[in-house]
Amino acid sequence: MMEVINGNKPVTFEKNVFLSEILGARLSVKGHVVDGKLNDFVIVETGRLPEVTHLYITRKFGRPPLVIPWNLVADWSSKKIDINNGDLNNYINNAAEEKILLKDYILDKKVLDVEGREVEVVYDIKLVEVNGRLLVSEVDLSKYGRLRRVGLKGLANLIYKNEDISEQIISWTYIQPLPEHISSFKGNIKLNVLKEKLSDMHPVDLADILEELEPEQRVDIIDNLELEHASDTLEEIDPNVQRDIVIALTKEKAAKLINDMTPAQAADILAVLPSDERDIIVSMLDAENQEKVKANLEQQEENIINFTTLSFLTFTPKQTVGEALEIYRKTAKDKDVITYLYVLDEESKLAGVVDIKEVLMAEDNFLLLDIMTDIVITLNEDDNLSEAIEMFKRYDLRAIPVVNDEDKVLGVLTSRDMLNLKHRFLE
């Protein structure tokens, strides 16, 4: 069992198997083998990887097949699948019509490239169990896969022992959604992009693809790109995914990629890493680059209180729109923050915020309490500059209040000031 941290959420890969290795597995109920063998899987395409929803079980002596929900599986291996429900009659004649059967509909289908040209044939399919869900992860187009499928894995190992077949095993994330009318006899599967075309893709487009892949696949692609292309692509990836990739790479490879960036871009990526990982990579950078990256990191760690303004507008919930507008006209010209009106309760705690546009469109007799937003995006007094910049990028606000643990406003950060600070980072 392997665990990968994806953002803050652990992803547990429990088992994996090729379809050819599990077809024919015996059915058992609560540990007791019964009449039935796995003939196929029913899948649905609801996420980026198809998910197995049912087992398609055939039985001897003309007995009707069973279609058993995957969530009843208590344990499984390539030899046996054990379910925890003994009443098989509930699954008789539960036909799999109008559903996608993995072996029947996908095996031996032609794989077409983005222009519709034939690339290869699907000889096998890899499945992986992730947090209890069985997902279709890859299709095997290799001749090795064809031999393994017909039970000649030993011969395949002898023939292909010195050959790299990884290029012919393709992640399902390269596959376009299946044709609407695919069946046993018609419909091919089509690629979103050919692996050999990755080096020609713009870093922004390649980053979108990498974010959808499994962790090992991301690292594999980054490792095989030219240094400059890999570095540019890494810059475009979501920070949580950046963190996973950089941690998974060797320190030498990570340092080479980060060394190829500007100091500000390098600091942005290093800032999301654990401090021990970050320090090791920084120590491996070129001497000149190392000092600039350290300076950027130190600036990003500065406390945001040093950059807040106290020149903003505050009101009480019971003030009317008319009263607020009258005060606004008299005082706004001297304030740094005029886009938002901050509403404080009797204890001077932040109760809500109102955009000035909402105030201008409201009736004069309305209370600010009635038109304010009471769920306010805020920063904490202990947050640093890097976290503040990320909040502005995420929510696209013109100003964000900084509060203490008692929700009292200590100051307001403006997007204008954050932009200026970004420009001051050493390049």
N, C-alpha and C positions, 0 to 999 in steps of 0.2 A: 504494500500500500504506500502511495506517495502523496505528499501534501505540498501544495503550492499556494503561496499567499498571493491573492489577486486583490490589490487594494487592501482593505482591512478584512476581507472575507477568505477563510481558508477553503480551498477546493481539493477534495479528496478523490484521487483516482484509485479505485478499489481493485478492479480487474480489467484486463483487456483480452480479446480473443479475435481470431479471424473467423468469419462466417463458416468457411469450409471446415474448421476444426470443431465447431459446436453443432452443426447440422447432424441429426441422427442421435443426439443426446437423449437418454432415456428419461421418461417422466416418472417422478415419484411424488407421493403424497405423505407428508409428515414422516419422511424417511423410508417409506415402503414403496418399492418399485411397482408400477402398474402398467397396463397395456397402453403404450403411447410413446411416440418419438417426435422430437422437434423436426418439423418439416420446413418451417419458415418463420420469419418475424413480420408482424404488422408494424409499420412505422408511420409517423406523421411529421410533417415539416412545419413546426410552429416557431422554432427558433433558428439560430444560425447552424445548428446541427440537428438532423432528424433524430427523433426519439422513438424508441421501441415502446409500443403501447400494449401489444398482445403477443402471445406465443401461438403459432398455428401448429397443432398437434395432430398427426395422423395415427390411426389405429388399425389393428389387424381385422381380418375376417369381415371386411365390408362395413365395419362399424363407423358411424359418422365421425368426422373430425371434431376436434375441440378448438375453440378460440378462447384462450385463457388470459386475463389481464396480467400485465407484467407486475403490477403491485402486489400480486399474490405470491410472487417468487420469494421464498425464504433463503435459498442458497442455490448456487449454480456453478457448474464447471463444464469443461468440454465433453464430459462423459454423462453427466446427470443434472437434471433440473428439478429441484424440490419445491413444491408449493405447499402452502399451509392451509388449504381448504379441501376437505375430503369429498365434497359433493360435486362430482364431475358432471352430473346431469345438468347443472346450471349453465354449462358451456357448450352443450351439444347444439348443433345447427345454428350456432351464433356466427353466421357466415361472414367471411372477410371480404364480401363483394364491395366494390367501390372503395376499397382501402388499398394502400400500397404495400405489396408483399416484397420484402427485401430480396430474397433469392430469386423469386419468380420474375420480378419486374426490373431488377437492376443488374444482376449477374449476366455476363455475356452481351450487355448492351455496348454499342459503339460510343466512344467518347469523342465529341466534336470540339474543335477549338472555337475561338470567338468569331471566326469567319465561316464556321460551319464545315470545315474540313475534318476528315476523320483523323484522330490521333492514335487511338489504341482501343482495346477492348477491356472491360472490367472483368478481371479474372477472380478477384476475391475482394472482400470488404472487411474492414477492421471495425470492431465495436469496443467501446470502453465504458465501464460503469463509473459514473461520476456522482458522488453523493446519493447513491441509490438509484439513479436513473441510468438506463442503458442507452447510449448514444452511438450513432454512426459517425465515426471520426475520419476514416480514410478509405479510399478505393485503391486497390492494387492492380496496376496495369502491367506488371512485370511477368516475364516468362517464368521466373522463380515462383511467383504466386500461382501460375497455372499448374506447375508441377506439384506444389504443396496441396493445392485443391484436390488433385486426383490421388492423393496419398503417397506421393513420391518425394516427400520432403528431404529424405536422406540423399536421394539422387540429386535434388536441386542444390543441396549444400555442397556436393562434390563439384557440380558443373559450374556453380556461380560463386565459389568460395573466395575468389580473388576479384570479384566484380562488385561495384557499388550500385545497388538497385534502388537506393533511396529516391533517386530522381523520378522513378516510375511508381512511387507510392504518393498519392496526391491527397492532401487534406480535403475533406468534404466542403470546407469553406471556399475552395476554388470552384465548386460546382454551382451552377445556376439552379434556381428552383426547378423541381421536376416538371416535365410537360403535363398539362392537365389531363391528357388522354393516354398516358403511358400505360402499357399492359405487358403481358407476357410476350406479345408478338409485335408491338409497335412502340415507337418513341425511343429516342436516344437521349443520353445525358450530355450536357454542354458545359464547358468551362467558362468561368468569368474571366480568367486570365491564365496564360501559359506560364509555367515556372520560368522558362528561359526568357520571358519578356519582362521579368521583374526589374532587371537592371536598366530597362528603358523607361520605367515609369517615373512620373514626377513624385518627389518625396511625400507630398501631401496625399496623393492617391495611394501610394504604397503604405503610408501610415494608417490609412483607413482600413486597409486589408489586414495589416499586422494586428490591429486592435481586435479583430474578430478571430484570430487564430489561437490555438493552444499555446501555452508558454514555451514548450520545447520547440514548436514550429517557428515562433517569432525569433528565438535565438538562432536557430538554424539559418533562417533567411538573413538576419543581420550579419552573421558570421560569413556568409557567402557573397555579400555585396562588397563592391569596392569601398575603400575607407571613406572617401568624401561623400558618396551616395548614402552609405550607412549612417554617417554622422548627420547629414541633412535630414534623413528620414527620422532618426531618433528625436531630433528637435521638434518634429511635428506631432509626436505621439502624446496621448493623454498622460499627465504626470504619474498617475498610479501604474499605468502600463510601463512607462519609462523606468520607474523604480524596479519593477519585476525583471525587466530585461537587463538593466545594468547590474543588478545583483547576480543574475544567472550567468552573465558573461565572466570570462576570466578577468582578473584585475588588469592584466596587461592590455587586453582587448578594449576594455572600458576606458582605460587611460588614453589609448590611441584615438578612440572616437571623440572623447571629450577634448583632447588636445587640439583636434581639428576644428573646434568651435570657437566663437568669440568668447572672451572671459565672461560676459554677461549671460550668454546662452549656456555656457558650461555651469555657471553658478546656479541657474534656474534648475538644471537637472540634478546637480549634486545636492541642492537644498532639500530634495525629497527623500534622500537616502538616510539610513541610520548613520549616526555620527562616526562609528568605527569604520564602516564601509567607505564613507566620504573621505575620511582622513587618509586612508591607504591610497585611494585613487589620486587625491590631490598631491600626495608625496611623490607620485610617479609621473607627474606632468613636467614639461619643460620648465626650467628655472624661471624664465621671464613670465611665462604664462601662469605659473604657479602663484606668483605674487599677485598678479592681477585678479586671478580667480579668488584667492583668499580675501582680497579687498572687497570684491563684490559680495562674497558670502557674509563678511562682517557687516556690510551695509544692509544686507537683507535681514540680518538678525537684530537690527536696531529696533528698539521699542517704538511703537506707533504713537505713543503719547507725545513724543518729541515733534511730531508733524501735524498735530491736530490744531484746529482753530476754535476759539471760544466765541467767535463772531457769527452766531446763528440765531434764528428766531424761535422763541418758545411761547407756547400758549397753554391755556387750561382747557379741559374737555367741555366745560360749560359755556365757554365764549361762543358767540354766534359768528357766522360767516361774515356778517356785516361789520362786527367789531374787529374781527381779525383783519379784514381788508383795510379798515381805517388805520390800524396800527402798522400794517404792512407798508402802506403808502408813505407813512412818516419815517419809518426806520430802515426799510430794506436797502436803501441806497448806501448805507454805511456797513452792511453785513457782507461777510465772505460767502455765506451759504444762503441763497434766496430761493432756490428751487423747492425746498421742502420746509414745511412748518412742523416743528416737533412739539408734541402735546405731552405735557407733564402733569402727573396727578398731584394730589394735595401734599404728598411726601416728596415731591420733586423727582419721582421715578418716571421713566419713559413709559408712557401709556399708549402712544400711537404716533403716526406720522401722516401728513396730508400733503400731496403734491399741489403746488400752487395752481396748476391747471384745474384740479378738482374744485378748489376754492372758488375760482373765477366762474365756474359753471353752476355752482350751487346757489340756492335761494338765500337771501340775506338773513332770514330768520332761522335757518338750519343751525344746529349746534355742531361744533367741530367733532364732538363725540359721535355724531351720526354719520359723518363722512370720512372719518379717519380710518386708516388701516392699523389694526392693533397687533398684527404680526409683523414686527419690524426686523429687518436685517441689521444686525449689529456686529461690532467687533469688541472683544474683551480687552481690558487695559493691559493684559499680559501678552497679547498677540504681537508678532513682529511684522516688519515691513513686507517680507515675502508673503506672509499669510494675508495681509491686507490687499496686496496687489492681486492675489489669486481671487479674493472675494469680489473685487471690482470687475475682474474679467468674467467671473461666473454670473454675476447678477446685473451687470451693465447699469449700475447706478451712478448718479452724479456726486453723491455724498453718502457716507456711512457714519452713523454715530458710534462713538467708543464709550462703552459703559463699564461700570465696576460690577462686582458680584451682587450688588443691591439694585442693579438696573438704573443707577443714577448716571446721567450723561456727563462725561468728563471732558468731552470735546468732540469735534466732528472732523473727519478726514474728507477731503474733496478729491474727485477723480483728476482734476487739473493738477493738483499737487503730486498725486501719485505718478501721473504721466511725466511730470518734470523730473521726479526722482528717478524714474526708469532711464531717462535720457542722461542723467548724471552718472549712471553706472559706468565703470571703466570698460572700454571696448578694446 
